[in-house]
Amino acid sequence: MKNDSPVKVYRLNPDGTKGELLRTAVAFPPGWDSNANMARPADPEARRGRKQAPVDYYQKLYDNGMSDHEIGRLTGKSARTIRAWRSKNKLPSNGGRVANGTHGGGSKSN
């Protein structure tokens, strides 16, 4: 199949019928199928349009004694996401205790 066959581009009338001829164009211009023309980010997270908080920041907040809920609130992620990150890194739960031993805002006090 030839890729340089011409295509006629028409303006549509308000009733949906073919109107005036606007231009004649090549159906498949040179390079139309090359990967260089694909506007797609390499990072899968960016491709989904999600903001990605740096994992170092999660670790810093965790080291300061913050709970999953508090870390999630500060980073814009859910507590489940933070819990999954913590489990993946084999870190125990902080239980909402801040570094100095007082209760954080996310857990109940006894």
C-alpha positions in Angstrom: 0.0 0.0 0.0 1.3 3.4 -0.9 1.6 5.9 2.0 1.6 9.0 -0.2 -2.0 8.9 -1.4 -3.8 12.3 -1.3 -6.7 13.0 1.0 -9.2 15.7 0.5 -10.2 17.8 3.6 -13.6 19.3 3.5 -15.5 21.7 5.9 -18.7 20.1 7.1 -22.0 21.9 6.7 -24.2 22.5 9.8 -26.4 19.6 8.8 -23.3 17.3 8.6 -23.0 17.0 4.9 -19.7 17.6 3.0 -19.2 21.3 2.3 -16.4 23.3 0.7 -13.0 21.7 -0.1 -10.4 23.2 2.2 -7.2 21.5 1.1 -5.6 18.3 -0.3 -3.1 16.7 2.0 -0.9 13.6 2.1 -2.6 10.9 4.1 0.6 9.7 5.7 3.4 12.4 5.7 7.0 11.2 6.0 7.9 10.1 9.5 4.3 9.9 10.7 5.0 6.5 12.4 8.4 7.2 13.9 8.8 7.1 17.7 10.2 10.6 17.7 6.7 11.9 17.0 5.3 10.2 20.1 4.7 12.7 22.9 4.9 10.3 25.8 7.0 10.7 28.9 9.3 7.8 29.8 8.3 7.8 33.4 5.1 5.6 33.9 4.0 7.7 36.9 4.2 10.9 34.9 2.3 9.2 32.1 -0.6 8.8 34.4 -0.5 12.5 35.3 0.3 11.8 39.0 2.5 13.9 41.1 5.3 11.8 42.6 6.7 12.8 46.0 10.3 11.8 46.5 10.7 8.6 48.5 13.5 10.3 50.5 10.9 12.7 51.8 8.8 9.7 53.0 11.8 8.3 54.8 12.6 11.7 56.4 9.0 12.0 57.7 9.0 8.4 58.9 12.3 8.9 60.7 10.7 11.9 62.5 8.1 9.5 63.9 5.1 10.5 61.8 2.3 8.0 61.1 1.3 6.8 57.7 -1.8 9.1 57.9 0.3 12.1 58.6 2.9 11.3 56.0 0.1 10.8 53.4 -1.5 14.1 54.4 1.7 16.0 53.9 2.7 14.4 50.6 -0.8 14.2 49.0 -0.8 10.4 49.1 -3.2 8.1 50.9 -2.2 6.3 54.1 -2.5 3.0 52.2 0.1 4.2 49.7 2.4 5.1 52.6 1.7 1.8 54.3 2.6 0.0 51.1 5.8 1.9 50.8 6.6 1.2 54.5 5.8 -2.5 54.1 7.9 -2.8 50.9 10.9 -1.3 52.8 10.2 -3.6 55.8 9.7 -0.7 58.2 7.5 -1.1 61.3 4.6 1.2 62.0 5.3 4.4 64.0 1.8 4.2 65.4 1.5 8.0 65.3 4.3 8.7 67.8 6.4 11.7 67.1 10.2 11.5 67.7 10.0 13.0 71.2 7.5 10.4 72.3 4.3 12.5 72.3 1.3 11.5 70.3 1.0 12.7 66.7 -2.2 14.2 65.4 -3.2 11.1 63.5 -3.6 8.5 66.3 -5.8 8.2 69.4 -4.3 8.7 72.8 -5.0 6.3 75.6 
